Amino acid sequence: MIVLSEHWPLMTFDATKSDKVKKINEYIRSKTKVSVQDQALLLGPEILKPQRTLSSYGIDKETTIHLTLKVVKPSDEELPLFLVEATSVGQRHLLQVRRSSSVAQVKEMIESLTSVTPKTQIVTCNGKRLEDGKIMADYNIRRGSLLFLTGYCIGG
């Protein structure tokens, strides 16, 4: 199967008829870093639904699917977030970040509040560890989300 987009090079994808559209969404996410919710896969004029199988659309290995973006660029709104420290008191700090803020920038903000260096920070949100090289929009973080800070434990 082939996925075409104006924004990325041609992508080819091996799938079976029993695979769900979501499998294609995840493959595209791994290649383009575009979140599944920001993708719109089109077969002709029809938008493919992630929970349906490829066979329900009559898709086979020769089919070409078109990828468009629901959101081309995330809005750069300011997001007030709460940082919760993994201490006995669970101290909370208010952070003002933007959707375009990098994880590295957020870790620097955390260091200024907690004195924990970015290298030793483990920051999670919604069960996902925030990775350097990504931005806050990559994690679909919303206004008022909780970030959790833990540190590395050396020696168990």
C-alpha positions as CSV (number, residue, x, y, z in Angstrom):
1,M,0.0,0.0,0.0
2,I,1.2,3.5,-0.7
3,V,0.6,6.7,1.4
4,L,1.0,10.0,-0.5
5,S,1.3,13.4,1.2
6,E,2.3,16.9,0.0
7,H,4.5,17.2,3.2
8,W,6.5,14.0,3.1
9,P,8.1,11.6,0.7
10,L,6.2,8.7,-0.6
11,M,5.6,6.0,2.0
12,T,5.0,2.3,1.3
13,F,3.4,0.1,3.9
14,D,2.9,-3.7,4.1
15,A,-0.4,-4.6,5.7
16,T,-3.0,-7.4,5.6
17,K,-6.7,-6.9,4.8
18,S,-7.5,-7.7,8.5
19,D,-5.3,-4.8,9.8
20,K,-7.0,-1.8,11.1
21,V,-6.5,1.7,9.7
22,K,-5.0,2.7,13.1
23,K,-1.9,0.5,12.1
24,I,-1.3,2.8,9.2
25,N,-1.8,5.8,11.4
26,E,0.9,4.5,13.8
27,Y,3.3,3.7,11.0
28,I,2.9,7.3,9.7
29,R,3.4,8.7,13.2
30,S,6.7,6.7,13.5
31,K,7.9,8.1,10.2
32,T,6.6,11.7,10.4
33,K,6.1,12.4,14.1
34,V,2.6,13.6,13.3
35,S,0.2,12.4,16.0
36,V,-2.5,10.0,15.1
37,Q,-5.2,12.6,16.0
38,D,-3.7,15.2,13.6
39,Q,-3.8,12.8,10.6
40,A,-6.6,12.4,8.1
41,L,-6.2,9.4,5.8
42,L,-8.3,9.7,2.6
43,L,-9.4,7.0,0.1
44,G,-11.0,9.1,-2.6
45,P,-13.3,11.6,-0.8
46,E,-13.8,9.3,2.2
47,I,-11.9,9.8,5.5
48,L,-10.7,6.5,6.9
49,K,-11.7,5.7,10.5
50,P,-8.9,4.2,12.7
51,Q,-11.1,1.4,14.2
52,R,-12.2,-0.1,10.8
53,T,-10.3,-2.8,8.9
54,L,-8.6,-2.2,5.6
55,S,-10.8,-4.8,4.0
56,S,-14.0,-2.9,5.0
57,Y,-12.8,-0.1,2.6
58,G,-11.7,-2.6,-0.1
59,I,-8.1,-1.6,0.4
60,D,-5.4,-4.0,-0.9
61,K,-1.6,-3.8,-1.6
62,E,-2.1,-1.7,-4.8
63,T,-4.3,0.9,-3.1
64,T,-3.0,4.5,-2.7
65,I,-4.1,6.4,0.4
66,H,-3.7,10.2,0.8
67,L,-2.5,11.7,4.0
68,T,-3.6,15.2,4.9
69,L,-3.1,17.0,8.2
70,K,-6.0,18.1,10.4
71,V,-3.7,20.6,12.1
72,V,-0.7,21.7,10.1
73,K,1.0,23.7,13.0
74,P,0.0,23.5,16.6
75,S,-1.3,26.7,18.1
76,D,1.3,28.2,20.3
77,E,-1.0,28.9,23.2
78,E,0.4,29.2,26.7
79,L,-0.3,26.2,28.9
80,P,-0.3,26.6,32.6
81,L,0.8,23.2,34.0
82,F,1.5,21.8,37.4
83,L,4.7,20.1,38.2
84,V,4.4,17.5,41.0
85,E,7.6,16.5,42.7
86,A,8.0,12.8,43.8
87,T,8.8,13.6,47.4
88,S,7.1,12.8,50.6
89,V,5.1,16.0,50.4
90,G,4.5,16.0,46.7
91,Q,5.3,19.7,46.3
92,R,3.5,21.4,43.3
93,H,4.9,24.1,41.1
94,L,3.1,26.1,38.5
95,L,4.9,26.2,35.1
96,Q,3.9,28.5,32.2
97,V,5.0,26.7,29.0
98,R,3.9,26.9,25.3
99,R,2.8,24.1,23.1
100,S,6.0,24.8,21.1
101,S,8.3,24.6,24.1
102,S,10.9,21.9,23.8
103,V,11.1,19.3,26.6
104,A,14.7,20.5,27.1
105,Q,13.4,24.1,27.8
106,V,10.8,22.7,30.2
107,K,13.5,20.7,32.0
108,E,15.5,23.9,32.4
109,M,12.4,25.6,33.9
110,I,12.1,22.7,36.3
111,E,15.8,23.0,37.3
112,S,15.3,26.7,38.2
113,L,12.4,25.7,40.5
114,T,13.7,22.5,42.0
115,S,17.5,22.5,41.6
116,V,17.2,19.1,40.0
117,T,19.5,19.0,36.9
118,P,17.9,18.1,33.5
119,K,20.2,15.2,33.2
120,T,18.8,13.6,36.3
121,Q,15.1,14.5,35.7
122,I,12.5,11.9,34.7
123,V,9.4,13.9,33.7
124,T,6.2,12.2,32.8
125,C,2.7,13.3,31.8
126,N,-0.3,11.1,31.1
127,G,1.9,8.0,31.7
128,K,4.4,9.0,29.0
129,R,8.0,10.0,29.7
130,L,8.9,13.3,28.1
131,E,11.9,12.9,25.8
132,D,14.5,15.5,24.8
133,G,14.2,16.5,21.1
134,K,10.4,16.7,21.3
135,I,8.0,19.6,22.0
136,M,5.1,19.7,24.4
137,A,2.6,19.5,21.5
138,D,4.0,16.1,20.7
139,Y,2.4,14.8,23.9
140,N,-1.0,16.4,23.4
141,I,-0.5,18.1,26.8
142,R,-3.5,20.3,27.7
143,R,-4.0,23.3,30.0
144,G,-3.8,22.2,33.6
145,S,-2.1,18.9,32.9
146,L,0.1,17.4,35.6
147,L,3.8,16.8,35.0
148,F,5.4,14.4,37.4
149,L,9.1,14.8,38.3
150,T,11.2,11.9,39.6
151,G,14.9,11.5,39.8
152,Y,17.2,8.7,38.8
153,C,17.9,6.3,41.7
154,I,21.5,5.0,41.5
155,G,22.1,1.6,43.0
156,G,18.4,0.6,43.4
